[in-house]
Amino acid sequence: MADIFHNFPIGAKSEKVFEAISRSDGLDKWWTKSSTVNPVAGGMYILDFGPGYVWKAIVTEYVSGKVFELTMTEADADWLGTKIGFILVSHQDKTEVNFYHTGWPQKNEHYKISSYCWAMYLRILKRHLEYGEWVPYEKRLQV
């Protein structure tokens, strides 16, 4: 098995970060093309990344403002059953984000590309929350 981890600070309160990682209006600004979500433990997420890439996940951890985790239920084979999660630690007006994407079956090319893409997407999340930036979906991996 292989795992991806990224830890970084965001200059925003944890509640605001939590909304950006768990709600459609947040996710669609930094990760998904569009999403339909039910932000509660056991809730279903439909994550649209374009034609042929409409994936599903279930919320497996949900502690408002602190912990959010999805387990992928419909996706490319390498992503099936993997867990994508955020642990947020509040420090006044800053939040330490501990991101993980665990359970990869192997360190193959898809794993390597996804590790890079996560770094890019998480940078967009940070810049969105700190500076209000928004990047169109099609250009997110070019900034």
N, C-alpha and C positions, 0 to 999 in steps of 0.2 A: 504494500500500500504506500501511497505518497500523499503528502499534505502540502498546502500552501498557507503561509502566514504573512500578514502585513500588520505592523503596529505603527501608529502615527497619531499626532495630535491634530485636533480641529479646533479652531478658535470660535466655538459656538457651544451653547449649553447642551447638555446631553439629551434633553427633551426634544430639541430641534433636530439633533442628529438622528435620534430614534425615529422621528417622523419621516425623515428623508430616506431611511433604510427600510421602513416598514409600510409606507403608504404609497398609493399609486402616484399621487402628485409629486412625491419625492423621488421615487424610483425612476419615473419617466424623465426626470431631469438629468440623471447621471448614468443610468444603467440600461433600462429597457426602452424599446421603441414605444411600447404601451404595456399596461398591466391591469389586471383585475385582481383585487386582493380582498381578503377577509382577515384583517390583522388581529387575530386572537389565537390562542393555543389551539391547534387542530384545524385552523383555518386553511382554506385552499388558495393558492396563488397561481394565476395564469400569467406567464411571462412571455411576451411577444418580442422576438428579436428579428422579425421579418419572415417572409415566406419560407416554410419548411422548418422554422425554428420557433414554434409556439410550444413552450415547455411548461410543465406543471410542477408545483412543489407544495408541501404541507408544512405548516408552522409547527416545529417540534420544541422550540423554547421561546417563551415570551414573558419577559418581566419588563413592564413599561419603563422606558428611560434607561434600561440597564442591559438587557440581554435579548437578542433576537436571532433565531436560527430557522433556516429552511432545510428540509430534506427533499431532494429532487426525486420526483416520482415518474415524470415523463420528460425525457431529454435524450441527447446523444448517449450512446452506451457508456462512455467514460464518465459521464456525469450522473448516471442513474445511481440512486442511493447515497450520493455524496451529500455532505452537510456544509451549508454556507452560513456562517454565523458572525455575529458582532457582539463583543462584550465591551460595554461603554463604562468608563470610569470618569466621574465628574470631578473637575477641579475648578471651582468658581465659574468663570466664563469660558473655560476650555474643557474639552473632552478628549481623553485618551481612548483611541479606538484600537481594539484588539480584534483583528479580522482573521477568519480562518475559512478554508475550503478543504475539508478533510474527506478521506475515504477514496481517493483516486485509486483505481486498480493497479496502475503502474506509472512510472515516469516516462511516458511516451511523448511524441511530438505535440499531441493535443494538450497534455499537461503543461508542457513548456510554454506553449502559446497562451494558454489560459492564465498561467502565472503572470506573464507579461501584461495581458489584457486587464487582469485584476488591478495591477499597479496603476495602469492608465486610468481605469474607471474610478478607482478610489481617489486619485488625484483630482479628477473632475468633481467628485463628491465634495472634497475638501474646498476646492475653489468656489464651488457653487454656494456652500454654506458660509464661507468667509467673505466672499466678494460679490455674491449674487450672479456670478457668471452662469450662462447656459450655453451649451454647445449642441447644435443639431445632431441627432442620432447618427447620421451617416458620416459625420466628421469626428466623432469622439475618439477614435484611435489615431487621429492625425494631429492632435493638439499636444 
